[in-house]
Amino acid sequence: ALLNLGNERSTSYIVAGLGGPIAIASYGVAERLADGARRLFDPFMNVYLPTQTSHFARGELAAAREFANRSLLWTTFIVAGATVAFAVVREPVIGLLFTSEYLEVADAAVMFMCALIFRCIQTLLGFLGVAAGFNYMPVKVSLLSSTINIPLAFFLFKAYGYEGAVVSLIITQALIGLLYVLGLRAGGQKLDLAPVAILLTVFAVSIAWIIVFDHVLFAAVLAPLFFIAASLVFIPALRDDLGIVLDKARSHPRLAMVLSSTHRADD
């Protein structure tokens, strides 16, 4: 985790060193929302690692893989869905939380959220590796990715400014995730990543939809609905899990009372 943080901070140092105070201020504001969303993810990780460690300690390999698959699926779905929704209203949100002077960083803020998706994925994969006994895997992956991130951030910043530096973060986080997948497979830990790949494809189409119809409000608003509908259509595991949650919700005494009173009111 510390090496990954250093990976991200090195990009900030490049922006500050090459772009000066204005560039780093814009970069910092754009990063703020993704950083806040990451903090919401941290409590789950505090549960995820001990749970996976217990699974491996008891030899419950199938349970560990199933928990990893479900965690990857739902984390990607939630963070990607939030990113699509934020992309639709990015300028009003930035104007509300900060000032209208920072509206120009709205696109970069969405890009930081994209980087967060891959960061959450690679964090889950890295913790799975640690729980499985590959203690040095995060160190090796972070060191290797750093050799790519620093020159890439430098090059993209020179070409596209601080937004280019954010793109380097997205590429680096995706690369770290890929390296973890390869490392886990080499260690005999094969995960079902097809649903995550489908989710990322649907996410990319949704973001492209927003870019194309950015100035057509009604069309842009349809993007989050498309993301949810397409994800549920193409990923049966999401539908199954959602059905289980709804069944348990209906069986909850208080919620059942509310639903029954609502039906009586409708009658």
Solvent accessible surface area in square Angstrom, and as a share of the most:
residue,aa,sasa,rsa
1,A,96,0.75
2,L,151,0.75
3,L,73,0.36
4,N,13,0.07
5,L,80,0.40
6,G,38,0.36
7,N,4,0.02
8,E,18,0.08
9,R,81,0.30
10,S,21,0.14
11,T,0,0.00
12,S,10,0.06
13,Y,151,0.57
14,I,25,0.13
15,V,0,0.00
16,A,44,0.34
17,G,65,0.63
18,L,78,0.39
19,G,31,0.29
20,G,22,0.21
21,P,109,0.69
22,I,141,0.72
23,A,16,0.12
24,I,53,0.27
25,A,43,0.33
26,S,7,0.04
27,Y,2,0.01
28,G,23,0.23
29,V,12,0.07
30,A,0,0.00
31,E,32,0.14
32,R,135,0.49
33,L,44,0.22
34,A,8,0.06
35,D,41,0.21
36,G,34,0.32
37,A,29,0.22
38,R,48,0.18
39,R,146,0.53
40,L,147,0.73
41,F,25,0.10
42,D,53,0.27
43,P,78,0.49
44,F,71,0.30
45,M,12,0.05
46,N,111,0.57
47,V,89,0.51
48,Y,1,0.00
49,L,51,0.25
50,P,73,0.46
51,T,45,0.26
52,Q,0,0.00
53,T,64,0.37
54,S,43,0.28
55,H,28,0.13
56,F,33,0.14
57,A,88,0.68
58,R,154,0.56
59,G,51,0.49
60,E,63,0.28
61,L,79,0.39
62,A,71,0.55
63,A,41,0.31
64,A,0,0.00
65,R,74,0.27
66,E,83,0.37
67,F,53,0.22
68,A,1,0.00
69,N,28,0.14
70,R,78,0.29
71,S,7,0.04
72,L,2,0.01
73,L,4,0.02
74,W,63,0.22
75,T,14,0.08
76,T,1,0.01
77,F,31,0.13
78,I,108,0.55
79,V,20,0.11
80,A,0,0.00
81,G,19,0.18
82,A,49,0.38
83,T,0,0.00
84,V,0,0.00
85,A,46,0.36
86,F,25,0.11
87,A,3,0.03
88,V,26,0.15
89,V,66,0.38
90,R,28,0.10
91,E,86,0.39
92,P,91,0.57
93,V,39,0.22
94,I,0,0.00
95,G,27,0.26
96,L,152,0.75
97,L,97,0.48
98,F,47,0.19
99,T,69,0.40
100,S,82,0.53
101,E,144,0.65
102,Y,65,0.25
103,L,63,0.31
104,E,119,0.53
105,V,0,0.00
106,A,2,0.02
107,D,71,0.37
108,A,0,0.00
109,A,0,0.00
110,V,15,0.08
111,M,38,0.17
112,F,8,0.03
113,M,13,0.06
114,C,18,0.11
115,A,8,0.06
116,L,9,0.05
117,I,1,0.00
118,F,48,0.20
119,R,40,0.15
120,C,1,0.01
121,I,16,0.08
122,Q,8,0.03
123,T,27,0.16
124,L,1,0.01
125,L,3,0.01
126,G,3,0.03
127,F,51,0.21
128,L,1,0.00
129,G,0,0.00
130,V,50,0.29
131,A,13,0.10
132,A,26,0.20
133,G,49,0.47
134,F,64,0.27
135,N,96,0.49
136,Y,159,0.60
137,M,23,0.10
138,P,27,0.17
139,V,64,0.37
140,K,142,0.60
141,V,11,0.06
142,S,7,0.05
143,L,100,0.50
144,L,93,0.46
145,S,0,0.00
146,S,27,0.18
147,T,90,0.52
148,I,70,0.36
149,N,0,0.00
150,I,83,0.42
151,P,73,0.46
152,L,40,0.20
153,A,0,0.00
154,F,101,0.42
155,F,130,0.54
156,L,20,0.10
157,F,20,0.09
158,K,133,0.56
159,A,56,0.43
160,Y,152,0.58
161,G,27,0.26
162,Y,36,0.14
163,E,58,0.26
164,G,1,0.01
165,A,0,0.00
166,V,0,0.00
167,V,52,0.30
168,S,0,0.00
169,L,9,0.04
170,I,35,0.18
171,I,79,0.40
172,T,1,0.00
173,Q,4,0.02
174,A,36,0.28
175,L,40,0.20
176,I,3,0.02
177,G,8,0.07
178,L,96,0.48
179,L,33,0.17
180,Y,10,0.04
181,V,22,0.13
182,L,97,0.48
183,G,24,0.23
184,L,2,0.01
185,R,118,0.43
186,A,95,0.73
187,G,34,0.33
188,G,49,0.47
189,Q,18,0.08
190,K,139,0.59
191,L,18,0.09
192,D,82,0.42
193,L,37,0.19
194,A,60,0.47
195,P,25,0.16
196,V,10,0.06
197,A,57,0.44
198,I,62,0.32
199,L,0,0.00
200,L,42,0.21
201,T,83,0.48
202,V,11,0.06
203,F,17,0.07
204,A,58,0.45
205,V,71,0.41
206,S,0,0.00
207,I,29,0.15
208,A,48,0.37
209,W,65,0.23
210,I,4,0.02
211,I,124,0.63
212,V,110,0.63
213,F,84,0.35
214,D,50,0.26
215,H,178,0.79
216,V,80,0.46
217,L,131,0.65
218,F,151,0.63
219,A,15,0.12
220,A,4,0.03
221,V,68,0.39
222,L,58,0.29
223,A,0,0.00
224,P,27,0.17
225,L,108,0.54
226,F,63,0.26
227,F,1,0.00
228,I,80,0.41
229,A,55,0.42
230,A,8,0.06
231,S,0,0.00
232,L,42,0.21
233,V,99,0.57
234,F,123,0.51
235,I,2,0.01
236,P,75,0.47
237,A,20,0.15
238,L,0,0.00
239,R,109,0.40
240,D,83,0.43
241,D,21,0.11
242,L,64,0.32
243,G,29,0.28
244,I,93,0.47
245,V,86,0.50
246,L,82,0.41
247,D,85,0.44
248,K,141,0.60
249,A,31,0.24
250,R,134,0.49
251,S,86,0.55
252,H,94,0.42
253,P,97,0.61
254,R,188,0.69
255,L,67,0.34
256,A,38,0.30
257,M,132,0.59
258,V,86,0.49
259,L,68,0.34
260,S,44,0.28
261,S,47,0.30
262,T,66,0.38
263,H,117,0.52
264,R,158,0.58
265,A,85,0.66
266,D,112,0.58
267,D,155,0.80
